[in-house]
């Protein structure tokens, strides 16, 4: 940390940083960075990104997609929701609803979800929320239910618990629609080593010591969830190094290597997913997770390949992009550098049941959603009604909002965590479905 209050030169740095933040906050009224059209050049004066903190970048290279929902088989086209206007209050897109409105949790559909499979994920939420006033009673009641049932409450008992302690809210989008885009993400399995070699040549970097993050809401409350990142050059805060500058033999962050990976495209997609398992050459398996980001805005390489005519929207999936890279080895470096955003990692403790989400707890496969925390409180139970990837088969489950993502913005916009490995990756990459969400909040939770 830099002490900006010691000495005249340091005070000058403080004033300069404050003025930069003030200028950025004014420009954020129209958010010059976020409102750029795809691949539109970013103004040089605004390259420190204004963004939500994000454990992942863009969970599956999403752009316009077509999905089918329900028995009618009617297709509905979904465009990635635009970032919410700053003037919208937190949770303002939640509307009061009744238990009977939840598609998949009323008497006619009671058997469609086994709530006992969601209960461990809810207890993970309580481990982070139990000391927060609005959640204390609900989490205490959950603990008591566990005690009375030897930690194995029945599905009926769980439903009764939620109905007694929670109120229902349906989520909406800014335009009032009650249906939105549900995508998927997963924890990839990579091959790596703690030692660089010809086989393991591509590093995962830890957070550089010269990366500076400024929380804008500390000075301007209206900019909650917003921050800028950069580095000091003299007494000026300038944009941090971009991907092209970092991924060179003479990398400016050399010395911060964490683990070396055998495939550069796997490193890239790990940055998109935000966490992963690395199978080391010693036989050890380690979890790595998101630590920080360089402050540059994310630019979808899938969208770029579509615009260039290299891929169609139908095959611009993760596997489609990987195949393109294999078939175009001379072009892939230029392609990756078109996304200046870069993610830094940390090694997670051994023995976790899953990667750590934005709530700070291990997330469990097929029971966790990444959401926009401006509109859905982190940790909240969320009932999801959608369809299986590339299918009209109903998928109706009680989930927990324990994660976030750079592309997950809006009231009805969620990422379904499928777990770890190739099978989970196949499902995650194929999931672009229409869906509805109902958020369950403790009766003590007061919406402003």
N, C-alpha and C positions, 0 to 999 in steps of 0.2 A: 504494500500500500504506500502511496506517496503522501507525505505530509505537506499539504498545500498552505499550511498556516505558519510555517517556520521560515523566517527571513523574507526580505523584500522580493527576491527573485521568485520564491515560491508563491508569494501573494500575487505576483503578476500572473503566474500560471493559473492560480485559482480564478482570477478575474477573467482571464482569457477563456478558460473552460466554461465559466458561468455564462459569458456572452455567447459562446458557441451554442450552448444548450438552449439559451433563450431564443437565439435565431432559429434553431431547429424546431423549437416548440411552435413558433409562429408559422413556419412552413408546414407544420404538421396539420394545420387547420384544414388543408386540402391533401395532406400526406403525399407530398410529391413523389416519394419513393413507391408507396403501395399503389398509387393510382396510375403508375406507368402501364401502358399496354404491353402485352408480351413482347419481349426482346427489344422494346424501345430503349435507347441509350439512357443511362442514368445521369442526371446532372452531376458534373464533377464536384460541385459544392454540396452535394447531398448524399455522398456515398456512405456515410455512417448510417446504418439502417435504422429505421423506426419500426419496431417489430415486437410481437409477442415473444416472450421467452419460449423456447421450444426445445423439447427433447428430441424431436425429429424434424426433418426438413419438409418433406413432401412424400407422404407415406407410400405412394406407388406411381409417381410420375403421372398425376391425374390431369386431364384436360376435359374437353366435352365428351360425355359418354352417353350411351343409350342403355337403359335398363328396363326390364320387365318386372311388374309387381302385381300380385294378386292373380285370381283365377281367370280373369278376363283376358290376360295375355297382352293387354294394350301396352304399347311402348311409350315411355315418357323420357324426353331428352332433358338431361340435367347439365347445367354449366356450373363450373366451380363457383360457389357463392362469393360475392364481393365482400371485402372486409367491412365489418360493421362500422357505421358512422360513430365518431368519437362522442357525439352528443347523447347517444343512447345510454341509459343507466344500466348498471349491472343487473343481469337476470330479467331485464325488461321484456324479453320475448317469451317469458313463461306465463301461461294463462291458466287460471284455476280450472280444474277438471274433476271428474268423479272416477271412482274405481271401476265403475261399469263401462267407462269409455275405453279402458285399456284393451287393445286388441291382442288377446292371448292370455289375459289374466282374469277373465270373467268365468262364470260357471260352465258355459258351453265349451270353453277352451282350457279348462283347468289342468288337463293332462298334457298340454303342449309344452310345458317347461317343468323340469324337476328343480324346484327352488332350493333343494338341499345342495345342489351343485353350485349355486350362487352364494350360499351362506359363508364359505371360507373367504371369498372375495370381500363380502361385506365386513367381516371381522378384520380384514386387512385395512379397510377404510376406517373402522373405529379405532384402530391402533394409532392413526394419525389425527382423528377428529375428537376423540373422547374428552379432551380437555377444553374444547371450544364450547362456549355457553349454549349455543343453539343445538349442539349435537350431544351434550352430556347425558340428558335423560334417555334419549333413544339408544345410545351406546351402552348405558348402564342396564337398560331393559334387555338388550341383546346379550350382555354378559350373564344376566340372571337366567335367561332362557337357556343358555348354554349349560349353566350349572344344574338346571332342573332336568336336562336331557342328556347328561354325560357328553356334552359338546356335539350331539347329533340330533338336533331338533328335526321333526318331520316337516314335510313340505306344507302340510296344513297349518302346523304351528307357526311356521315362518310367515305364511300369508296373513294369519291372524295378527302376528306381531307387527307387521308393516301396516296393516289397516288400523291398528290401535294407536300407532305412534307417528304415522306419517300422513301428509296431505299430498294429493296428486296434482301435478301441473302438466299440461301438454305444451310441448315446445312448438314454436312457430318461426318462420323466417321474417325478415324485415318487411316483405310484401304481404305478410299475413298467411302465406301458404303453410299447410301442416305436413307437407311431405318434402323430404330433402335427400341429399346424396349420402349413402353409406358405403365406405370403402374399407379396405382391410390392410393390416400390416402384420409383421412377424419378426421373429428374432433369427437372423441368419446364422449359419454355421460356417466359419471361415477356418482356413489352415494358416498357421503362423509359427513364429519363433521369436525368442527374446534376443536372438543374435541375427544381424544382417548377413545375408549371403546372396549368391546369384539366384537361388531359388526363392528366398524370402527377402524381397528387395524393397517392398513398399511399406513405409511406416504408418502406424497410427500415432498421432501426436497428442501429447498431453497439453493442457492449457499453457500457453506461453506466459512468462512472467511480466512481459511488457504490455499485455492486453488490458486495456482500461474499459470498464463498463460504468456508464452513468445512468442511474435510475431516474427517469424524467419526472416521475410523480413525487419525488422528494422535493422538487422545486415547484412543480405544476401539477396539482392533484387531478386535474382533468385528463392528464396523460397517464393514468393508471395502466399498468401492463406494458408501458412503452419504455424503451431504453436505447441508448446509442453506445456503440463500441468503437474504439480506435486506439491509437498509441501516441505518445508524446514525442514530438521532434522539436527540440528547444523548448519553447513555451507555448507551442501550438498542439492541439489535438487533431491528428490527421487520420484518414481511414486506415484500418489495419490492412496488412498484406492480403491480397486476394489469392485465389487458388493457383493461378498461373505462377505467382511469385513464390508461394509456399512449396509447390511440388517441383522443385528444381534441385540439381545436385548441390548447389550452393544455397540451400534453403536458409532464409533469415531466422528460422526457428530451430536450426540444427542443434542437437543436444536435448531436445524434448521428446525424442522417440520413445514410445511406450512398448510397442510390439511391432514386429515386421510381418506382413502378410504376403502371400504368394501371388496375388492377382489384384491389379490396380482397380479393375472394375468392381471387384468385391469390396474394396475399400470405399469406393464411391457409393455403392448401394448401402453399405453399413452406415454411412453418414446420413443417408435418407431415412433409414429405419431408426437410427439413434442408439441402438444397443445390439449386442450380438454375443455369440459364443465363439471362442477361438480355440481350436484344437491345436495345441502346441506340438512341436516335433518331439518333445520329451514324453508325450503321452498325457500331459496335464491339460485340463480343460478350464478355461477362465472366462468369466463374464466381463465384458467391457460395456461401459455406458456413456451416454452423453455427458460432457463436462462443461463445454462452452462453445461459442461460435464466433467467427471473425467479424461479424457485423455487416457483411455484404448481403444484399437481397438474393433470395433463391431464384434461379432461372431454370425452368424445366427443359432438360435436354430432350425429353420425349416430344414436347411441343415443338422444339426446334427441328427435330428430325421430320416431323410431320410437315412443317412449313417449308422445309427444303425438298420435300417430295421423296425423302429416303425411306420413310415408313408411312403406312396408313394409320388412321386412328384406331382401326381394328387390331393392329398388331404392334402398337406402341406400348406394350406392356413391359414389365421388367425383363421377362425372358426374351421378348422381341428386341429390346435394346441391347441385351447381352449378345444375342446372335448377330446383331448388326456390328457390334464392336469386334467380334471374332472375325467377321468377314471384311472388315475395313480397318486393319491394324494401323495403317498410316494416317488415318483420320481421327482416331479416337481421342488423342491428346487435345487437339483443337476443339473437339466436341465438349470434352469435360471442362475445358477452360472457359467455355461460354457460360458456365455456372460459377461465378466468382465466390459464392458462399463456401465456407469450409468449417467442418465440425471437429472439435477436439474431444478426446476421450479420457476416461479414467478407468482403472481396474476396480471392479466391484468385489465385495467380500465373497469368499467361497461359501458354497452351501445354500445360496438363495434359491427359493422355489421358482423364481422368474426374474426377469430384468426389473430394474427400478423405474417406475413411472414418475410423472411430474408430481404426484402426491407424496413421493418419497417412500413408497412401500412396494414390495415385489408384486408384479402384476401376474395374474393367472390366466392361462390360455382359455379363450372362448368365453370369458366372463368379464372382460375389461374393455371399455371404450376410451378412445381419445376424443376429447370434446373441446369446444371453445370455452375457456373458463370465465369469459365475460358474461356468458349466458347460461351456463350450467355449472353449479358449484362443484369444485373438485371433491371427490369422495362420495358424491351423492349416488344412491341407487337410481338406475335408469332402465325403464322397460323399453326394449327395442322390438319393433315389428318390421321385418324386412323379408328378404328371400335369400336363399343360398346363392353363392357365386355362380353367375351364368345359368341361373335356374329360376323357375317360378315356385320352387318348393319353399313353403313358409319357414322362416327362421324367427321365432318369437321367444325372447329370453330376457330374464332379469340380469342386467349388467351393472358394473360399477364404473363411474366416471373418474378414472384414476390417472389419466394421461392427457397430454396435449400434443399438438403437432403444428408445424408452420403453415400447412395448407388447410388446417381444420379451423374454419372461421364461419361463424353464423349460428343461428339458433338450431337449425336441423342440419347438422354436418358432423359426422362421426366416423371414426376409424375403429374397426373391429379387430381386436388382437387375437390372432389365430394360434400363437404359440411359437415354437422353435423348429427349425429344420426345413428341409425341402418341401415336404407335403404342405406344411403351413404356408410356406412361401408361394406355392402354386395357388392355394386358395386365396391368399391375400392379394396376389397379383391379378386375379380374375374378378375380384369383388368390386363392382361398381353398380350398386343396387339402389332402388328407391326405398325409402324407409320413413317410419314415424317414431318419435320418441316421447315418452312420458317420464317426467322427473319426479322422484319421490323426495319430499323434504320434511324434516321433523316439524311437528305442529308448533314447536317453539321458534322455528326459523321464520323471521319476519322479512317479507319482501318489501323493499322501499317503494 
